[in-house]
Amino acid sequence: MKPQPNSLQEFGSTALVWGTAGLVTLTFLWLLGDILAHGLPQLSWTFVFASPENAGREGGIGSILVSTGLIIGVCMAVALPIALGTAIFLAEYFRYDWVLGRVLRGSLDVLAGVPSIVFGLFGNAVFCYALGLGFSILSGGLTLACMVLPLLIRTTEESFRMIPVEHRLSAAALGLSKPTTILSVLLPSAIPGLLVGFILSLGRALAETAALIFTSGYVDRMPDSFLDSGRALSVHIYDLAMNVAGGNPNAYATAVILVSLLLLANLFSLWIAERWATPNRLPA
Amino acid sequence: MGYSKPSSGLTLKPDKQPGFRPWLPYQQNAPCCEPVPHIQANGLGVTYQGSPALQNVTLNINRGCLTAIVGPSGCGKTSFLMCVNRLTDLIPSCQVSGALRINEMDVLASTTQVLNLRRMVGMIFQKPTVFPFSIRKNLELPLREYGITDHSTLSQRIETVFTQVGLWNEVKDRLNHPAQALSGGQQQRLCLARALVLSPKILLLDEPCSALDPLSSGVVEDLIVSLRGQYTILIVTHNLAQARRIADDVAFFWPLNGVGHLIEHGTAQDIFESPKDQLTAAYIAGTRG
């Protein structure tokens, strides 16, 4: 005799599963809808390119976009080489169970969980004051680099570990030296994973507010150099919503831009993961 | 069916089956190997994390011969292959004991130039391991590492080995395409070409056909047979019929108490028709393993 499913239990569990999934989706859609409903009417090309006026109530976000781009650029230019080196060191020169590797990995995991405001204070103390960089795009970018490094290192290391061991064996069997194996054989195999990690970190950096308030500052005019203070998108939203009366419409419009950038980054990483992770499906 | 059932498992000689590759009885193989030992193992043993995987292997592999290493899983066949080009160095906590010589070279000595050894000993694996870039670059990489950078030399070497593995006509128009776009059998032949491009003396083949479909497997097998005499070939295979078809010599490994041992080594004819050891006879007849 097959046990008969209790129809009430069956219904209950189905409803629960659908209900929770629906709740999560609805929350996201509500948030997105709210931002779009309030923000879309303000959006125009002038808004994207013009500089903010009257503390951001009027004008656009041109200078903010430039500052954000520069901060992210500094962050990635610094974080990417360091992450790549550390990940290669962890994945290729260390046995997985060695103590030093475990300590490194453990501390990276702890670092990844540190609240961003703590990174902000650290960046303020070290970059702004100790190193004398002041409130600047450089300080902000370096602080963000510290913040995304753990994530970037772990995803890069993981993409190296995902490479089948046969690749290393056959590279060695061909008499290739270790540096050649890493640079010419393993790095190309790791690139898809590396890009996905890069874009995820980029998204995190783009969305960051707390770490930037103390380091890159509030100034909303067009930056002249990396040592100028610059306001990032998320800081702009925070300022308009919290400190500027009547700033809400433009805060919403900026949020539309920020969310679109984040969505684009995520879609791009999905596309890369899909396309590059299955090279066998490439047309012959 | 056109397939005459053999009287006993030991004298299998099927006639030509329709749609199947011509069967190459080992007796018809041209005598191409010299009875000169090329690889000499003496009391060779391998341990992983202190527990032995292979013990006390003593055998001579003749120059130019195709030697099949047969036996069940976990009897140390692959470990033995990996000692010959010191790939065991890459496996943490793997220790090799005993002596292994290629001609006069002491393979296991710490002074041995491992990169040079590996250029002299080509190896291909069960799964084709093409690298994730173009077909041309797959072959250029080992050549460039070896110091050959001249374009015409590179192109010439690449054409030569692709012709040797019968892949030239299939890839000559798409050398810049990604190598992973090739079919499984083509990828395995590309790997073989890549191993041959450095002109090795010895080829180690670790179940080169077992991950391929029957047709590709046949093509690769014919290719291996065509290399007989030019290279000393060691092939690990689970496929006894394949060993019977292509091997000059056979080495039979068997795990005793979980540790791989060499049970018997001799010509294919001796091993398949008059095995000396009971284990060998049982394995050949299919009653063990």
Chai-1 contact restraints between the chains, C-beta under 6 A:
chainA,res_idxA,chainB,res_idxB,connection_type,confidence,min_distance_angstrom,max_distance_angstrom,comment,restraint_id
A,R95,B,P92,contact,1.0,0.0,6.0,A-B,restraint_1
A,E166,B,F125,contact,1.0,0.0,6.0,A-B,restraint_2
A,E166,B,K127,contact,1.0,0.0,6.0,A-B,restraint_3
A,E166,B,T129,contact,1.0,0.0,6.0,A-B,restraint_4
A,H167,B,T129,contact,1.0,0.0,6.0,A-B,restraint_5
A,L169,B,L87,contact,1.0,0.0,6.0,A-B,restraint_6
A,S170,B,T129,contact,1.0,0.0,6.0,A-B,restraint_7
A,A172,B,L87,contact,1.0,0.0,6.0,A-B,restraint_8
A,A172,B,L90,contact,1.0,0.0,6.0,A-B,restraint_9
A,A173,B,N85,contact,1.0,0.0,6.0,A-B,restraint_10
A,A173,B,R118,contact,1.0,0.0,6.0,A-B,restraint_11
A,A173,B,M123,contact,1.0,0.0,6.0,A-B,restraint_12
A,L174,B,P142,contact,1.0,0.0,6.0,A-B,restraint_13
A,G175,B,L115,contact,1.0,0.0,6.0,A-B,restraint_14
A,G175,B,R118,contact,1.0,0.0,6.0,A-B,restraint_15
A,G175,B,R119,contact,1.0,0.0,6.0,A-B,restraint_16
A,L176,B,E145,contact,1.0,0.0,6.0,A-B,restraint_17
A,T180,B,E145,contact,1.0,0.0,6.0,A-B,restraint_18
A,S184,B,L141,contact,1.0,0.0,6.0,A-B,restraint_19
A,V185,B,F131,contact,1.0,0.0,6.0,A-B,restraint_20
A,P188,B,P132,contact,1.0,0.0,6.0,A-B,restraint_21
A,P188,B,F133,contact,1.0,0.0,6.0,A-B,restraint_22
A,S189,B,P132,contact,1.0,0.0,6.0,A-B,restraint_23
A,P279,B,P178,contact,1.0,0.0,6.0,A-B,restraint_24
A,P279,B,Q180,contact,1.0,0.0,6.0,A-B,restraint_25
A,N280,B,Q180,contact,1.0,0.0,6.0,A-B,restraint_26
A,L282,B,P178,contact,1.0,0.0,6.0,A-B,restraint_27
A,L282,B,A181,contact,1.0,0.0,6.0,A-B,restraint_28
A,A284,B,A181,contact,1.0,0.0,6.0,A-B,restraint_29
